[in-house]
């Protein structure tokens, strides 16, 4: 049977997050230290650990079938590659930054300036859309040092917490786009491997849905159940079970994390008590 070949970053935060989501999908990874390949004993898959910047070309050439990769890398090197799923981790921004002493008012202030970047294609496209002409210096590695050594007036780089900019006396002035880890697919994937991919996507979607949700149990007076159900944006209809104490019931539902506290406040006002919140491991819909 064919094996689905997946590429992930060989080291760093994206590597850890990628292995974690595979683990949550029930996929056991057998790999030793510094190995470039890993076997999967319980799923028809082979994992290749590669440099992030090399992955788009491996996808284009069909050397790997799929990859977990930063969206920012695809925008720079693999804009012909199809994204199947946004994975909601390893989030960052691709931004323009200038020295704190730079009196920046708008993108027009970068006209004719020198900009250092590891993302020349992304930056060139952005400046073209804005009608700005600048001198680009492509740098691999520590881009943020360029203004301090007089190489550039500004930089274009990924920004996570902003601490690296702060340490180098830089300030973020333009967010070009926001990025996160994505599941990308090779244009050359075979029909047989596509069937395996569909099984993997089903597992990933179940994990992602669970990560965004909480299982909530509460006790409520029977005369308030209808009002409580109206404020619950859960799955279809909640489960309602009678309690031993007369006039009370237990209500079970699922809430999305981003609506959680707002809904909990409403439930308390309506008389809900003993509210329990439980993490969900998987959600199969």
N, C-alpha and C positions, 0 to 999 in steps of 0.2 A: 504493500500500500504506500502511496506517495505521502511524503511528509511536508507540511506547510513550513516554509522557512521564514522566520521572523527575525528582523534586525532590531537590536536595541543598543543604546549608548553603552560603551564598555566600562565607563566609570562615571562617578558623580551622582548628583541628586536624581537626575532623570533615570539613571540605571536602577537605583533603589526603588523609585516609585513604579517603574515598569515591572520589575520583578514582583513587587507587592501586589499589583493588580492581577498579574498572572496567577499568583498564589491564591488570591481570593476567588479566582475562576476555577480553582481546583487543579491547577497545573503544577506539577512538581518539577523543579528544575535541578538537574544533577550537573553541577559544574565545579571545577576546582579553581584555585586562585590563578588569575592571569590566563585562563583558557579563552580561546577565541570562539569556541563552539560549546554548546551544552545540549545534552540529550534530555528528552522528556519521556519518562517511562509510561505515563498514563494518558498521553494524548498524542496524536500523529503530528508532531511538531518538532522542529529543530531550531535552536536559538543561536544567532550569530551576534557576537559582541563587537561592535564597530565604532570607529570615530564618527561622531555626530555629523560632521560635514561631508563624510563620504557616503552616507546612507542614501541620499536622493539619487545618486548615480547608480548605486546598486539596485535600487527600485526600477529605474528606467531601463537598465540592462537585463532585468529579470533574474539577477543573481539571488535576490531575496524576493519573496512574494508579498510580504507586508512588513511594516515597521512601526514601532512606537517612537515618535520623533517630535522635536519641538516645531511648532507651526512656523516659527521665525526662520528656521533652516529651510523649510519647504518654500517659503516665500522667496528666499534668496536664491536657492539652487534647484528647486523642484516644482516650479509653478505649473508643470504639466501633470503632476502626480495628483491622483484623486484622494481626498480625505474622506474616510468612512465614518469616523466617530471623533468627537472632541471628548477628551478624557478627564477634563476638570482637575488636572494637577500640573505641577511644574509651570505655574503661571508667571509671566513676566511681560514687560513692555519693550518695544523697540522705540527708542527715544533720541531726540537731539538734546545735547547739553552744551553749555558754555561756561566759562569761568564766572565765578560769582561777581566779579568786578565788571563784567560785560553788561552794559545797559541795554538789555534786550527788550524790544517792544513787539516785534512781529517777525515772521519768517523772512520778510524783506531785508532784515538786518544781516542776513547771511549771504546776501548778494556779493559775489566776488571773493568770499572768504574761503579759507582752507579748512576742510572738514576731514578728520581722520575717522576711519570706520573699518569694521570687518564685514560690513554688509553693503558693498558698493552697488550691487544691482538694485537692492531695496531702496537705498538712499537716492540713487540716480532717478529711479521712477518717481519717487516722492517729490524731489525737487523739480522734475520736469512738469508734474501736475500743478505745482505751485508757481511755475514760471520763474524759477530761480536758477541762476547759473553760479556754480561754485567750483572750487578746485578740490577734487577728491584725492585723499591719500589712503590707499588700502593698507591696513595693518593687521597682522595676526598676533593675537595676544592682548597685552594690556593697552587698550586704546585710550583709556582715561588719562594716561600720563602725557599724551601728545601735546595738549595746550601748555602744560607746565615746562616742557623742554623747548617750546617755541616751534614745534612742528606743525601745529594747527591752531585755528581760532576756535574750533568747536569739534565735537565728536558726535557720532551716531553709534549707539551701542544698546545692548539689552540692559534693562534696569529691573531689578527685583525689589529689594528693600530700599535702595537708594543710598546705602551706607558707603559704597565704593565711590560714588559721586561726591558725597560729603567729605570723605577723607582726602580727596584730590581737589577740594575747593571748587567743585563744579555744581551747577544747578540745572535741573531738567527744565527745558523750555518748550518742547514740542513732543507730544506722544504720537508717534507715527501709526502704530497699531498695537493691539494687545494680543499676546500669544499664550498658548498652553500646549501641553502634550496632545498629540492626535494619533489616531490609527490610520496609517496611509497604506495604499495598495498599489502594487506594480501593474502597469497596463498589460503586462505579459502573463498574468496569472492564468493557469489552466482551469478548465471547468471542474476537474476532479479536486483541485486544491481550493477552488472557490466554495465547494460544498463543505470542506473542513473549516474554511474561513467563516461561513455562515453560522456554524456551531459555536465557534469562538466568539463571534459578535453577539450571539444570544447570551452567552455567559457574561461578557463584558457589560452589556446593557443591563442585565440583572444586578450586577455589582454596583454600577453607577447609580441606578435607581435607588438601591438600598442606601448608598452613601448620602443621598439627598433627603432621606426620609427617616422618621422616627415612629416607633410603635407606641401608641399612647393608650393607657387604661385609666379610667376614672369612675368614681361612684357619683351617682346623681339622683336627686329626687324624681320620682316618676312624673310629677306634674311639670317638670322642666325639660323632659327628654326631647320633645318636639323642638323647643327653642334651641337647645344645645346642638341637635343634629343640623339645624339650619346654618350654624356657624362653623361646622366641620367640613373643610374642603378635602375630604379623604377619598379612599377608594370606594366607588359606588356608594353603598350605604354602610354605616358602621354596624358592628354587632352589639346587640343589647341583650343582656342576661339578667334575670331577676336575682336579687340578693336575698339572703335569709331574713334580713331585717325588712319588715313590711314597708312598702312605699318607696323602696330604693332599688336601683338597678346598676349594673356595671356596664359601661360603654367602652368598646374597644374600637380603635380606628388607627389610621396612618396619616401623619402630617408631614408636609414638606418642611425642611429645616428653615427655609427663608420666611415661612409664615408662622413658625412655631410660637414665638413669644407673644405675638399679636393675638393669636387664637387662644392661647392659655389664659391670657388676661380676661378675654371675653367669657371663657368657660367658668372662671372663678366668680365672675360677676353674676353668672346664671345659677350658681349654687353647686357647681361640681366640686367634689372633695377627693382626697386621697389620689391625686393625679400621679401616675407612674409613667416615666418615659424610658423606653427600652430601645437600644440600638438594633438595627435590622442587619442581618448578615447578607441575605440575598432577597431579591424581590422578583419572582417569576410571574410575568403577566400574560 
